[in-house]
Amino acid sequence: MTKRELYTAIVNGTEITEEMRAFAGKLIEGLDHTNELRKASAAKNAAEKETKKAPKREAIFACITDEPKTATTLIAEAGLEMKPQAIPSLLKPLMETGFVAKTEIKVPDKGKQVGYVRA
């Protein structure tokens, strides 16, 4: 039995035999196995990324005070080399747990920007 034969039988509406059911079951088991491997690999990659982000997150968090600061200011105070656009995703876990809050601040000659403060 091949996949083509199984698919053709389904499309044509012919009677499904026990052999076809067994073959389809094996295909489903193969899909489940592949998905489990993919989940394990994704979890491993996520853990590696998290360990790389942790020092940067801690350095940025150490610079956050009760006074709102922009992402650019936080990067400069922490002495890191990164783009300001990376700050929201870097601080997201801290905002979800309630350690950091976003506020809107007015910056002269730049208008309104997002500021980060300790919650």
Backbone atoms as SQL, in Angstrom:
CREATE TABLE atoms (id INTEGER PRIMARY KEY, chain TEXT, resi INTEGER, resn TEXT, atom TEXT, x REAL, y REAL, z REAL);
INSERT INTO atoms VALUES
  (1, 'A', 1, 'MET', 'N', 0.846, -1.174, 0.000),
  (2, 'A', 1, 'MET', 'CA', 0.000, 0.000, 0.000),
  (3, 'A', 1, 'MET', 'C', 0.895, 1.242, 0.000),
  (4, 'A', 2, 'THR', 'N', 0.571, 2.191, -0.850),
  (5, 'A', 2, 'THR', 'CA', 1.293, 3.454, -0.902),
  (6, 'A', 2, 'THR', 'C', 0.342, 4.574, -0.502),
  (7, 'A', 3, 'LYS', 'N', 0.913, 5.723, -0.236),
  (8, 'A', 3, 'LYS', 'CA', 0.082, 6.875, 0.099),
  (9, 'A', 3, 'LYS', 'C', -0.843, 7.210, -1.064),
  (10, 'A', 4, 'ARG', 'N', -0.307, 7.106, -2.276),
  (11, 'A', 4, 'ARG', 'CA', -1.092, 7.417, -3.471),
  (12, 'A', 4, 'ARG', 'C', -2.325, 6.516, -3.556),
  (13, 'A', 5, 'GLU', 'N', -2.137, 5.233, -3.313),
  (14, 'A', 5, 'GLU', 'CA', -3.259, 4.300, -3.367),
  (15, 'A', 5, 'GLU', 'C', -4.309, 4.653, -2.312),
  (16, 'A', 6, 'LEU', 'N', -3.844, 5.009, -1.115),
  (17, 'A', 6, 'LEU', 'CA', -4.761, 5.380, -0.051),
  (18, 'A', 6, 'LEU', 'C', -5.540, 6.636, -0.423),
  (19, 'A', 7, 'TYR', 'N', -4.835, 7.658, -0.873),
  (20, 'A', 7, 'TYR', 'CA', -5.480, 8.910, -1.250),
  (21, 'A', 7, 'TYR', 'C', -6.458, 8.705, -2.409),
  (22, 'A', 8, 'THR', 'N', -6.078, 7.916, -3.384),
  (23, 'A', 8, 'THR', 'CA', -6.941, 7.644, -4.527),
  (24, 'A', 8, 'THR', 'C', -8.215, 6.940, -4.079),
  (25, 'A', 9, 'ALA', 'N', -8.086, 5.988, -3.179),
  (26, 'A', 9, 'ALA', 'CA', -9.258, 5.283, -2.677),
  (27, 'A', 9, 'ALA', 'C', -10.192, 6.238, -1.936),
  (28, 'A', 10, 'ILE', 'N', -9.642, 7.160, -1.183),
  (29, 'A', 10, 'ILE', 'CA', -10.456, 8.122, -0.440),
  (30, 'A', 10, 'ILE', 'C', -11.161, 9.076, -1.405),
  (31, 'A', 11, 'VAL', 'N', -10.417, 9.579, -2.378),
  (32, 'A', 11, 'VAL', 'CA', -10.980, 10.527, -3.340),
  (33, 'A', 11, 'VAL', 'C', -12.079, 9.866, -4.174),
  (34, 'A', 12, 'ASN', 'N', -11.849, 8.645, -4.615),
  (35, 'A', 12, 'ASN', 'CA', -12.818, 7.947, -5.453),
  (36, 'A', 12, 'ASN', 'C', -14.005, 7.417, -4.654),
  (37, 'A', 13, 'GLY', 'N', -13.885, 7.415, -3.348),
  (38, 'A', 13, 'GLY', 'CA', -14.975, 6.947, -2.513),
  (39, 'A', 13, 'GLY', 'C', -15.110, 5.439, -2.476),
  (40, 'A', 14, 'THR', 'N', -14.032, 4.733, -2.786),
  (41, 'A', 14, 'THR', 'CA', -14.094, 3.275, -2.731),
  (42, 'A', 14, 'THR', 'C', -14.067, 2.830, -1.278),
  (43, 'A', 15, 'GLU', 'N', -14.452, 1.610, -1.069),
  (44, 'A', 15, 'GLU', 'CA', -14.517, 1.067, 0.281),
  (45, 'A', 15, 'GLU', 'C', -13.115, 0.992, 0.899),
  (46, 'A', 16, 'ILE', 'N', -13.005, 1.447, 2.132),
  (47, 'A', 16, 'ILE', 'CA', -11.731, 1.446, 2.848),
  (48, 'A', 16, 'ILE', 'C', -11.543, 0.067, 3.484),
  (49, 'A', 17, 'THR', 'N', -10.416, -0.555, 3.189),
  (50, 'A', 17, 'THR', 'CA', -10.133, -1.889, 3.725),
  (51, 'A', 17, 'THR', 'C', -9.354, -1.765, 5.024),
  (52, 'A', 18, 'GLU', 'N', -9.221, -2.889, 5.716),
  (53, 'A', 18, 'GLU', 'CA', -8.432, -2.913, 6.951),
  (54, 'A', 18, 'GLU', 'C', -6.974, -2.584, 6.669),
  (55, 'A', 19, 'GLU', 'N', -6.478, -3.003, 5.527),
  (56, 'A', 19, 'GLU', 'CA', -5.088, -2.685, 5.155),
  (57, 'A', 19, 'GLU', 'C', -4.903, -1.171, 5.037),
  (58, 'A', 20, 'MET', 'N', -5.897, -0.510, 4.441),
  (59, 'A', 20, 'MET', 'CA', -5.833, 0.946, 4.292),
  (60, 'A', 20, 'MET', 'C', -5.899, 1.630, 5.655),
  (61, 'A', 21, 'ARG', 'N', -6.770, 1.107, 6.533),
  (62, 'A', 21, 'ARG', 'CA', -6.878, 1.685, 7.873),
  (63, 'A', 21, 'ARG', 'C', -5.561, 1.534, 8.642),
  (64, 'A', 22, 'ALA', 'N', -4.948, 0.370, 8.527),
  (65, 'A', 22, 'ALA', 'CA', -3.672, 0.134, 9.211),
  (66, 'A', 22, 'ALA', 'C', -2.595, 1.054, 8.666),
  (67, 'A', 23, 'PHE', 'N', -2.572, 1.224, 7.350),
  (68, 'A', 23, 'PHE', 'CA', -1.575, 2.092, 6.726),
  (69, 'A', 23, 'PHE', 'C', -1.785, 3.539, 7.169),
  (70, 'A', 24, 'ALA', 'N', -3.046, 3.986, 7.198),
  (71, 'A', 24, 'ALA', 'CA', -3.349, 5.345, 7.649),
  (72, 'A', 24, 'ALA', 'C', -2.939, 5.523, 9.111),
  (73, 'A', 25, 'GLY', 'N', -3.142, 4.493, 9.931),
  (74, 'A', 25, 'GLY', 'CA', -2.724, 4.559, 11.331),
  (75, 'A', 25, 'GLY', 'C', -1.221, 4.729, 11.464),
  (76, 'A', 26, 'LYS', 'N', -0.454, 4.016, 10.630),
  (77, 'A', 26, 'LYS', 'CA', 1.004, 4.161, 10.646),
  (78, 'A', 26, 'LYS', 'C', 1.416, 5.558, 10.216),
  (79, 'A', 27, 'LEU', 'N', 0.721, 6.105, 9.230),
  (80, 'A', 27, 'LEU', 'CA', 1.032, 7.469, 8.784),
  (81, 'A', 27, 'LEU', 'C', 0.774, 8.474, 9.905),
  (82, 'A', 28, 'ILE', 'N', -0.303, 8.287, 10.630),
  (83, 'A', 28, 'ILE', 'CA', -0.625, 9.186, 11.744),
  (84, 'A', 28, 'ILE', 'C', 0.420, 9.061, 12.847),
  (85, 'A', 29, 'GLU', 'N', 0.848, 7.850, 13.135),
  (86, 'A', 29, 'GLU', 'CA', 1.906, 7.659, 14.140),
  (87, 'A', 29, 'GLU', 'C', 3.185, 8.366, 13.714),
  (88, 'A', 30, 'GLY', 'N', 3.504, 8.289, 12.420),
  (89, 'A', 30, 'GLY', 'CA', 4.688, 8.979, 11.901),
  (90, 'A', 30, 'GLY', 'C', 4.567, 10.485, 12.067),
  (91, 'A', 31, 'LEU', 'N', 3.384, 11.023, 11.806),
  (92, 'A', 31, 'LEU', 'CA', 3.157, 12.460, 11.988),
  (93, 'A', 31, 'LEU', 'C', 3.309, 12.860, 13.453),
  (94, 'A', 32, 'ASP', 'N', 2.743, 12.040, 14.340),
  (95, 'A', 32, 'ASP', 'CA', 2.858, 12.328, 15.776),
  (96, 'A', 32, 'ASP', 'C', 4.314, 12.329, 16.227),
  (97, 'A', 33, 'HIS', 'N', 5.080, 11.363, 15.736),
  (98, 'A', 33, 'HIS', 'CA', 6.498, 11.279, 16.096),
  (99, 'A', 33, 'HIS', 'C', 7.248, 12.520, 15.600),
  (100, 'A', 34, 'THR', 'N', 6.982, 12.920, 14.368),
  (101, 'A', 34, 'THR', 'CA', 7.629, 14.106, 13.805),
  (102, 'A', 34, 'THR', 'C', 7.277, 15.351, 14.605),
  (103, 'A', 35, 'ASN', 'N', 6.003, 15.469, 14.988),
  (104, 'A', 35, 'ASN', 'CA', 5.581, 16.628, 15.777),
  (105, 'A', 35, 'ASN', 'C', 6.246, 16.657, 17.143),
  (106, 'A', 36, 'GLU', 'N', 6.413, 15.518, 17.769),
  (107, 'A', 36, 'GLU', 'CA', 7.091, 15.460, 19.071),
  (108, 'A', 36, 'GLU', 'C', 8.550, 15.899, 18.943),
  (109, 'A', 37, 'LEU', 'N', 9.207, 15.432, 17.885),
  (110, 'A', 37, 'LEU', 'CA', 10.600, 15.844, 17.652),
  (111, 'A', 37, 'LEU', 'C', 10.685, 17.348, 17.424),
  (112, 'A', 38, 'ARG', 'N', 9.734, 17.883, 16.683),
  (113, 'A', 38, 'ARG', 'CA', 9.718, 19.316, 16.399),
  (114, 'A', 38, 'ARG', 'C', 9.502, 20.110, 17.686),
  (115, 'A', 39, 'LYS', 'N', 8.592, 19.643, 18.549),
  (116, 'A', 39, 'LYS', 'CA', 8.350, 20.326, 19.825),
  (117, 'A', 39, 'LYS', 'C', 9.590, 20.321, 20.700),
  (118, 'A', 40, 'ALA', 'N', 10.272, 19.182, 20.744),
  (119, 'A', 40, 'ALA', 'CA', 11.485, 19.080, 21.567),
  (120, 'A', 40, 'ALA', 'C', 12.559, 20.023, 21.040),
  (121, 'A', 41, 'SER', 'N', 12.705, 20.074, 19.735),
  (122, 'A', 41, 'SER', 'CA', 13.709, 20.945, 19.129),
  (123, 'A', 41, 'SER', 'C', 13.367, 22.415, 19.381),
  (124, 'A', 42, 'ALA', 'N', 12.096, 22.768, 19.254),
  (125, 'A', 42, 'ALA', 'CA', 11.675, 24.148, 19.485),
  (126, 'A', 42, 'ALA', 'C', 11.890, 24.547, 20.943),
  (127, 'A', 43, 'ALA', 'N', 11.605, 23.640, 21.868),
  (128, 'A', 43, 'ALA', 'CA', 11.811, 23.930, 23.284),
  (129, 'A', 43, 'ALA', 'C', 13.292, 24.132, 23.586),
  (130, 'A', 44, 'LYS', 'N', 14.140, 23.309, 22.977),
  (131, 'A', 44, 'LYS', 'CA', 15.582, 23.435, 23.178),
  (132, 'A', 44, 'LYS', 'C', 16.074, 24.775, 22.640),
  (133, 'A', 45, 'ASN', 'N', 15.608, 25.154, 21.442),
  (134, 'A', 45, 'ASN', 'CA', 16.019, 26.424, 20.852),
  (135, 'A', 45, 'ASN', 'C', 15.532, 27.604, 21.676),
  (136, 'A', 46, 'ALA', 'N', 14.307, 27.505, 22.204),
  (137, 'A', 46, 'ALA', 'CA', 13.771, 28.583, 23.035),
  (138, 'A', 46, 'ALA', 'C', 14.582, 28.740, 24.313),
  (139, 'A', 47, 'ALA', 'N', 14.998, 27.629, 24.894),
  (140, 'A', 47, 'ALA', 'CA', 15.807, 27.686, 26.116),
  (141, 'A', 47, 'ALA', 'C', 17.168, 28.319, 25.835),
  (142, 'A', 48, 'GLU', 'N', 17.756, 27.986, 24.698),
  (143, 'A', 48, 'GLU', 'CA', 19.046, 28.582, 24.330),
  (144, 'A', 48, 'GLU', 'C', 18.915, 30.088, 24.124),
  (145, 'A', 49, 'LYS', 'N', 17.848, 30.511, 23.453),
  (146, 'A', 49, 'LYS', 'CA', 17.631, 31.943, 23.238),
  (147, 'A', 49, 'LYS', 'C', 17.428, 32.667, 24.565),
  (148, 'A', 50, 'GLU', 'N', 16.696, 32.022, 25.462),
  (149, 'A', 50, 'GLU', 'CA', 16.430, 32.639, 26.758),
  (150, 'A', 50, 'GLU', 'C', 17.721, 32.831, 27.554),
  (151, 'A', 51, 'THR', 'N', 18.624, 31.862, 27.508),
  (152, 'A', 51, 'THR', 'CA', 19.886, 32.006, 28.237),
  (153, 'A', 51, 'THR', 'C', 20.750, 33.111, 27.635),
  (154, 'A', 52, 'LYS', 'N', 20.622, 33.344, 26.335),
  (155, 'A', 52, 'LYS', 'CA', 21.368, 34.433, 25.701),
  (156, 'A', 52, 'LYS', 'C', 20.773, 35.798, 26.049),
  (157, 'A', 53, 'LYS', 'N', 19.437, 35.847, 26.199),
  (158, 'A', 53, 'LYS', 'CA', 18.768, 37.108, 26.489),
  (159, 'A', 53, 'LYS', 'C', 18.857, 37.502, 27.965),
  (160, 'A', 54, 'ALA', 'N', 19.009, 36.542, 28.857),
  (161, 'A', 54, 'ALA', 'CA', 18.955, 36.810, 30.300),
  (162, 'A', 54, 'ALA', 'C', 19.941, 37.883, 30.759),
  (163, 'A', 55, 'PRO', 'N', 21.226, 37.843, 30.375),
  (164, 'A', 55, 'PRO', 'CA', 22.143, 38.896, 30.842),
  (165, 'A', 55, 'PRO', 'C', 21.747, 40.291, 30.357),
  (166, 'A', 56, 'LYS', 'N', 21.289, 40.375, 29.124),
  (167, 'A', 56, 'LYS', 'CA', 20.859, 41.681, 28.595),
  (168, 'A', 56, 'LYS', 'C', 19.629, 42.174, 29.352),
  (169, 'A', 57, 'ARG', 'N', 18.683, 41.271, 29.601),
  (170, 'A', 57, 'ARG', 'CA', 17.464, 41.641, 30.319),
  (171, 'A', 57, 'ARG', 'C', 17.804, 42.136, 31.722),
  (172, 'A', 58, 'GLU', 'N', 18.720, 41.455, 32.388),
  (173, 'A', 58, 'GLU', 'CA', 19.109, 41.860, 33.744),
  (174, 'A', 58, 'GLU', 'C', 19.809, 43.214, 33.738),
  (175, 'A', 59, 'ALA', 'N', 20.650, 43.458, 32.733),
  (176, 'A', 59, 'ALA', 'CA', 21.353, 44.741, 32.649),
  (177, 'A', 59, 'ALA', 'C', 20.364, 45.880, 32.411),
  (178, 'A', 60, 'ILE', 'N', 19.390, 45.652, 31.543),
  (179, 'A', 60, 'ILE', 'CA', 18.378, 46.674, 31.276),
  (180, 'A', 60, 'ILE', 'C', 17.512, 46.886, 32.516),
  (181, 'A', 61, 'PHE', 'N', 17.102, 45.804, 33.171),
  (182, 'A', 61, 'PHE', 'CA', 16.246, 45.915, 34.355),
  (183, 'A', 61, 'PHE', 'C', 16.955, 46.681, 35.468),
  (184, 'A', 62, 'ALA', 'N', 18.268, 46.524, 35.585),
  (185, 'A', 62, 'ALA', 'CA', 19.024, 47.240, 36.613),
  (186, 'A', 62, 'ALA', 'C', 18.997, 48.750, 36.381),
  (187, 'A', 63, 'CYS', 'N', 18.794, 49.168, 35.144),
  (188, 'A', 63, 'CYS', 'CA', 18.776, 50.597, 34.822),
  (189, 'A', 63, 'CYS', 'C', 17.389, 51.223, 34.952),
  (190, 'A', 64, 'ILE', 'N', 16.372, 50.403, 35.078),
  (191, 'A', 64, 'ILE', 'CA', 15.011, 50.920, 35.166),
  (192, 'A', 64, 'ILE', 'C', 14.755, 51.406, 36.595),
  (193, 'A', 65, 'THR', 'N', 14.235, 52.633, 36.700),
  (194, 'A', 65, 'THR', 'CA', 13.942, 53.239, 38.002),
  (195, 'A', 65, 'THR', 'C', 12.476, 53.665, 38.037),
  (196, 'A', 66, 'ASP', 'N', 12.127, 54.453, 39.045),
  (197, 'A', 66, 'ASP', 'CA', 10.767, 54.987, 39.149),
  (198, 'A', 66, 'ASP', 'C', 10.536, 56.113, 38.153),
  (199, 'A', 67, 'GLU', 'N', 11.615, 56.640, 37.588),
  (200, 'A', 67, 'GLU', 'CA', 11.513, 57.690, 36.578),
  (201, 'A', 67, 'GLU', 'C', 11.469, 57.028, 35.194),
  (202, 'A', 68, 'PRO', 'N', 10.500, 57.363, 34.357),
  (203, 'A', 68, 'PRO', 'CA', 10.398, 56.726, 33.048),
  (204, 'A', 68, 'PRO', 'C', 11.607, 57.024, 32.166),
  (205, 'A', 69, 'LYS', 'N', 12.076, 55.980, 31.479),
  (206, 'A', 69, 'LYS', 'CA', 13.221, 56.114, 30.572),
  (207, 'A', 69, 'LYS', 'C', 12.879, 55.449, 29.253),
  (208, 'A', 70, 'THR', 'N', 13.359, 56.042, 28.170),
  (209, 'A', 70, 'THR', 'CA', 13.116, 55.471, 26.844),
  (210, 'A', 70, 'THR', 'C', 14.059, 54.289, 26.606),
  (211, 'A', 71, 'ALA', 'N', 13.772, 53.529, 25.571),
  (212, 'A', 71, 'ALA', 'CA', 14.597, 52.375, 25.234),
  (213, 'A', 71, 'ALA', 'C', 16.025, 52.809, 24.916),
  (214, 'A', 72, 'THR', 'N', 16.174, 53.904, 24.209),
  (215, 'A', 72, 'THR', 'CA', 17.505, 54.397, 23.860),
  (216, 'A', 72, 'THR', 'C', 18.302, 54.746, 25.107),
  (217, 'A', 73, 'THR', 'N', 17.670, 55.381, 26.065),
  (218, 'A', 73, 'THR', 'CA', 18.331, 55.745, 27.314),
  (219, 'A', 73, 'THR', 'C', 18.742, 54.507, 28.093),
  (220, 'A', 74, 'LEU', 'N', 17.855, 53.528, 28.155),
  (221, 'A', 74, 'LEU', 'CA', 18.168, 52.291, 28.883),
  (222, 'A', 74, 'LEU', 'C', 19.356, 51.566, 28.253),
  (223, 'A', 75, 'ILE', 'N', 19.406, 51.516, 26.937),
  (224, 'A', 75, 'ILE', 'CA', 20.514, 50.846, 26.243),
  (225, 'A', 75, 'ILE', 'C', 21.824, 51.557, 26.540),
  (226, 'A', 76, 'ALA', 'N', 21.798, 52.876, 26.499),
  (227, 'A', 76, 'ALA', 'CA', 23.015, 53.647, 26.765),
  (228, 'A', 76, 'ALA', 'C', 23.481, 53.453, 28.214),
  (229, 'A', 77, 'GLU', 'N', 22.549, 53.483, 29.163),
  (230, 'A', 77, 'GLU', 'CA', 22.920, 53.320, 30.578),
  (231, 'A', 77, 'GLU', 'C', 23.435, 51.911, 30.871),
  (232, 'A', 78, 'ALA', 'N', 22.887, 50.927, 30.186),
  (233, 'A', 78, 'ALA', 'CA', 23.315, 49.546, 30.415),
  (234, 'A', 78, 'ALA', 'C', 24.624, 49.239, 29.698),
  (235, 'A', 79, 'GLY', 'N', 25.005, 50.074, 28.755),
  (236, 'A', 79, 'GLY', 'CA', 26.247, 49.857, 28.016),
  (237, 'A', 79, 'GLY', 'C', 26.152, 48.712, 27.021),
  (238, 'A', 80, 'LEU', 'N', 24.978, 48.495, 26.481),
  (239, 'A', 80, 'LEU', 'CA', 24.773, 47.412, 25.519),
  (240, 'A', 80, 'LEU', 'C', 24.751, 47.954, 24.102),
  (241, 'A', 81, 'GLU', 'N', 25.013, 47.075, 23.168),
  (242, 'A', 81, 'GLU', 'CA', 24.893, 47.434, 21.759),
  (243, 'A', 81, 'GLU', 'C', 23.744, 46.633, 21.181),
  (244, 'A', 82, 'MET', 'N', 22.615, 47.303, 21.060),
  (245, 'A', 82, 'MET', 'CA', 21.429, 46.677, 20.489),
  (246, 'A', 82, 'MET', 'C', 20.509, 47.770, 19.991),
  (247, 'A', 83, 'LYS', 'N', 19.533, 47.395, 19.193),
  (248, 'A', 83, 'LYS', 'CA', 18.593, 48.369, 18.654),
  (249, 'A', 83, 'LYS', 'C', 17.474, 48.616, 19.664),
  (250, 'A', 84, 'PRO', 'N', 16.960, 49.840, 19.716),
  (251, 'A', 84, 'PRO', 'CA', 15.870, 50.145, 20.643),
  (252, 'A', 84, 'PRO', 'C', 14.616, 49.297, 20.384),
  (253, 'A', 85, 'GLN', 'N', 14.442, 48.834, 19.158),
  (254, 'A', 85, 'GLN', 'CA', 13.271, 48.027, 18.832),
  (255, 'A', 85, 'GLN', 'C', 13.289, 46.678, 19.552),
  (256, 'A', 86, 'ALA', 'N', 14.439, 46.258, 20.063),
  (257, 'A', 86, 'ALA', 'CA', 14.550, 44.970, 20.753),
  (258, 'A', 86, 'ALA', 'C', 14.094, 45.047, 22.209),
  (259, 'A', 87, 'ILE', 'N', 13.984, 46.237, 22.743),
  (260, 'A', 87, 'ILE', 'CA', 13.644, 46.403, 24.164),
  (261, 'A', 87, 'ILE', 'C', 12.248, 45.862, 24.508),
  (262, 'A', 88, 'PRO', 'N', 11.200, 46.153, 23.742),
  (263, 'A', 88, 'PRO', 'CA', 9.878, 45.623, 24.135),
  (264, 'A', 88, 'PRO', 'C', 9.843, 44.094, 24.241),
  (265, 'A', 89, 'SER', 'N', 10.440, 43.396, 23.295),
  (266, 'A', 89, 'SER', 'CA', 10.415, 41.933, 23.368),
  (267, 'A', 89, 'SER', 'C', 11.321, 41.430, 24.490),
  (268, 'A', 90, 'LEU', 'N', 12.378, 42.158, 24.764),
  (269, 'A', 90, 'LEU', 'CA', 13.291, 41.770, 25.835),
  (270, 'A', 90, 'LEU', 'C', 12.632, 41.937, 27.210),
  (271, 'A', 91, 'LEU', 'N', 11.841, 42.984, 27.359),
  (272, 'A', 91, 'LEU', 'CA', 11.208, 43.276, 28.645),
  (273, 'A', 91, 'LEU', 'C', 9.806, 42.672, 28.786),
  (274, 'A', 92, 'LYS', 'N', 9.305, 42.023, 27.763),
  (275, 'A', 92, 'LYS', 'CA', 7.948, 41.471, 27.803),
  (276, 'A', 92, 'LYS', 'C', 7.704, 40.552, 29.006),
  (277, 'A', 93, 'PRO', 'N', 8.617, 39.602, 29.317),
  (278, 'A', 93, 'PRO', 'CA', 8.369, 38.761, 30.496),
  (279, 'A', 93, 'PRO', 'C', 8.289, 39.565, 31.790),
  (280, 'A', 94, 'LEU', 'N', 9.072, 40.624, 31.896),
  (281, 'A', 94, 'LEU', 'CA', 9.045, 41.458, 33.099),
  (282, 'A', 94, 'LEU', 'C', 7.764, 42.280, 33.180),
  (283, 'A', 95, 'MET', 'N', 7.233, 42.683, 32.018),
  (284, 'A', 95, 'MET', 'CA', 5.976, 43.426, 32.006),
  (285, 'A', 95, 'MET', 'C', 4.810, 42.498, 32.339),
  (286, 'A', 96, 'GLU', 'N', 4.867, 41.259, 31.855),
  (287, 'A', 96, 'GLU', 'CA', 3.784, 40.303, 32.135),
  (288, 'A', 96, 'GLU', 'C', 3.735, 39.921, 33.609),
  (289, 'A', 97, 'THR', 'N', 4.893, 39.863, 34.258),
  (290, 'A', 97, 'THR', 'CA', 4.923, 39.510, 35.679),
  (291, 'A', 97, 'THR', 'C', 4.704, 40.726, 36.583),
  (292, 'A', 98, 'GLY', 'N', 4.694, 41.931, 36.011),
  (293, 'A', 98, 'GLY', 'CA', 4.383, 43.126, 36.787),
  (294, 'A', 98, 'GLY', 'C', 5.589, 43.842, 37.376),
  (295, 'A', 99, 'PHE', 'N', 6.797, 43.497, 36.972),
  (296, 'A', 99, 'PHE', 'CA', 7.983, 44.189, 37.489),
  (297, 'A', 99, 'PHE', 'C', 8.238, 45.499, 36.760),
  (298, 'A', 100, 'VAL', 'N', 7.845, 45.572, 35.503),
  (299, 'A', 100, 'VAL', 'CA', 8.078, 46.758, 34.675),
  (300, 'A', 100, 'VAL', 'C', 6.748, 47.176, 34.047),
  (301, 'A', 101, 'ALA', 'N', 6.569, 48.492, 33.912),
  (302, 'A', 101, 'ALA', 'CA', 5.365, 49.021, 33.271),
  (303, 'A', 101, 'ALA', 'C', 5.760, 49.997, 32.172),
  (304, 'A', 102, 'LYS', 'N', 4.908, 50.095, 31.163),
  (305, 'A', 102, 'LYS', 'CA', 5.112, 51.062, 30.079),
  (306, 'A', 102, 'LYS', 'C', 4.338, 52.327, 30.406),
  (307, 'A', 103, 'THR', 'N', 4.939, 53.456, 30.069),
  (308, 'A', 103, 'THR', 'CA', 4.239, 54.730, 30.184),
  (309, 'A', 103, 'THR', 'C', 4.566, 55.552, 28.954),
  (310, 'A', 104, 'GLU', 'N', 3.779, 56.580, 28.739),
  (311, 'A', 104, 'GLU', 'CA', 4.038, 57.473, 27.621),
  (312, 'A', 104, 'GLU', 'C', 4.709, 58.724, 28.168),
  (313, 'A', 105, 'ILE', 'N', 5.832, 59.096, 27.575),
  (314, 'A', 105, 'ILE', 'CA', 6.541, 60.287, 28.025),
  (315, 'A', 105, 'ILE', 'C', 6.762, 61.222, 26.847),
  (316, 'A', 106, 'LYS', 'N', 6.895, 62.508, 27.151),
  (317, 'A', 106, 'LYS', 'CA', 7.162, 63.497, 26.122),
  (318, 'A', 106, 'LYS', 'C', 8.658, 63.776, 26.093),
  (319, 'A', 107, 'VAL', 'N', 9.241, 63.622, 24.933),
  (320, 'A', 107, 'VAL', 'CA', 10.664, 63.879, 24.748),
  (321, 'A', 107, 'VAL', 'C', 10.788, 65.150, 23.911),
  (322, 'A', 108, 'PRO', 'N', 11.553, 66.148, 24.400),
  (323, 'A', 108, 'PRO', 'CA', 11.699, 67.381, 23.626),
  (324, 'A', 108, 'PRO', 'C', 12.247, 67.105, 22.227),
  (325, 'A', 109, 'ASP', 'N', 11.668, 67.746, 21.252),
  (326, 'A', 109, 'ASP', 'CA', 12.042, 67.657, 19.841),
  (327, 'A', 109, 'ASP', 'C', 11.756, 66.290, 19.219),
  (328, 'A', 110, 'LYS', 'N', 11.181, 65.345, 19.966),
  (329, 'A', 110, 'LYS', 'CA', 10.875, 64.033, 19.409),
  (330, 'A', 110, 'LYS', 'C', 9.406, 63.647, 19.589),
  (331, 'A', 111, 'GLY', 'N', 8.713, 64.321, 20.462),
  (332, 'A', 111, 'GLY', 'CA', 7.307, 64.024, 20.671),
  (333, 'A', 111, 'GLY', 'C', 7.106, 62.972, 21.762),
  (334, 'A', 112, 'LYS', 'N', 6.019, 62.212, 21.637),
  (335, 'A', 112, 'LYS', 'CA', 5.695, 61.204, 22.649),
  (336, 'A', 112, 'LYS', 'C', 6.419, 59.898, 22.326),
  (337, 'A', 113, 'GLN', 'N', 6.969, 59.289, 23.363),
  (338, 'A', 113, 'GLN', 'CA', 7.653, 58.009, 23.222),
  (339, 'A', 113, 'GLN', 'C', 7.269, 57.107, 24.399),
  (340, 'A', 114, 'VAL', 'N', 7.582, 55.847, 24.261),
  (341, 'A', 114, 'VAL', 'CA', 7.300, 54.881, 25.321),
  (342, 'A', 114, 'VAL', 'C', 8.415, 54.931, 26.346),
  (343, 'A', 115, 'GLY', 'N', 8.030, 54.998, 27.596),
  (344, 'A', 115, 'GLY', 'CA', 8.989, 54.972, 28.674),
  (345, 'A', 115, 'GLY', 'C', 8.759, 53.732, 29.538),
  (346, 'A', 116, 'TYR', 'N', 9.781, 53.276, 30.192),
  (347, 'A', 116, 'TYR', 'CA', 9.698, 52.079, 31.039),
  (348, 'A', 116, 'TYR', 'C', 10.027, 52.464, 32.472),
  (349, 'A', 117, 'VAL', 'N', 9.183, 52.012, 33.406),
  (350, 'A', 117, 'VAL', 'CA', 9.370, 52.306, 34.832),
  (351, 'A', 117, 'VAL', 'C', 9.177, 51.018, 35.636),
  (352, 'A', 118, 'ARG', 'N', 9.723, 51.028, 36.856),
  (353, 'A', 118, 'ARG', 'CA', 9.441, 49.900, 37.764),
  (354, 'A', 118, 'ARG', 'C', 8.003, 49.974, 38.222),
  (355, 'A', 119, 'ALA', 'N', 7.363, 48.849, 38.262),
  (356, 'A', 119, 'ALA', 'CA', 5.960, 48.829, 38.666),
  (357, 'A', 119, 'ALA', 'C', 5.839, 48.683, 40.177);
